[in-house]
Amino acid sequence: MADAPALSIVVPVYNGAATIGELVAALRALEIEDGLEIVLVVDGSPDNSLDVCKQLAAQPGAPVTVLSLSRNFGEHNAVMAGLARARGAYAITMDDDLQNPPGEVKRLFEYARDGNYDAVYTYYEEKKHAAWRNLGSRFTNWCADYLIDKPRGLYLSSFRCLSAFVREQISSGYEGPYPYVDGLVFQVTQNVGRLQVHHLPRAEGRSNYTLSRLFRLWLSMFLNFSVIPLRFATLFGIAFGTLGALAAVIVIAEAISDQKPPQGWASLMVAVLVLAGVQLVVVGLIGEYLGRMFLAVNRKPQYLVREVFRRKAEEGSGGLAVERPAPDTKAAGHPHREPTRSGA
């Protein structure tokens, strides 16, 4: 095995055919002491991203490894697949849309290395996302302040740098089908830094995130890394139980004092509807926990790598080596096995 590089850059690719070439060219132009590698994870993209990434892998320059997932698993699942293949002393994760300037990569890497941080998160003076997405990000970060062990006020960005220690711990230690990378990071370390970087407008197309995707991602953070929602359910039960007990005391007192009780049909219906709604929310919350446990027990895959492409080792060959991983390669809790190899 070749010597491990100083830096691995993991990029999940989805509908990124128009931008990934420019991104890889800019990353290859960086001068990183002891070298870098680029890991492109094509997450079941419906466009021709895979063909473009394969062409990039065959070109000279910093080595590019292309993982082709069997279907679309989601950004955090794709990042987990890339981190499992990365070999660098540090790994940077970033998007494929050029909103994270490639020129900031070296500064982020050096800041993490020189500060001896386990993880460094970037934040922006101004985000160039749509207003609704910025609002959703602020809400998610506010929730994360209470649900996961992150420092208060730390902005959770997909443009982050992780040490090899953190990368190995989260990529090999978590096997569930609903990963949330930031939650896993804070389970491993609190030695976290922050660095302000630029954020650029989207170069091509529009964001792949929809409200439903953001909600599913929020659920992964909300349910997978904290039991606080269940504690809230318990508090709701105690609060409404106490309210019901007080109401019963009032009714009994009115009956004893021979006061004519109010008609109260409307207020009774409101109370019943509110209580029934709270019960359904709590039951749904518990059901979501149980459903995720059921899928994990039944080994729903975190990701499945169909093929791995990288440049052939022979000097000047210009071709691609193709690896087809064994069926149980980190699909759902199985240990990593060496892939089978074939030429292409």
Beta strands, then each sheet from edge to edge (+ up, - down):
strand 1: 7-13
strand 2: 36-42
strand 3: 64-69
strand 4: 90-93
strand 5: 119-124
strand 6: 160-163
strand 7: 192-197
strand 8: 305-311
strand 9: 320-324
strand 10: 340-343
sheet 1: 7+ 5+ 6- 4+ 1+ 2+ 3+ 8- 9+ 10-
end
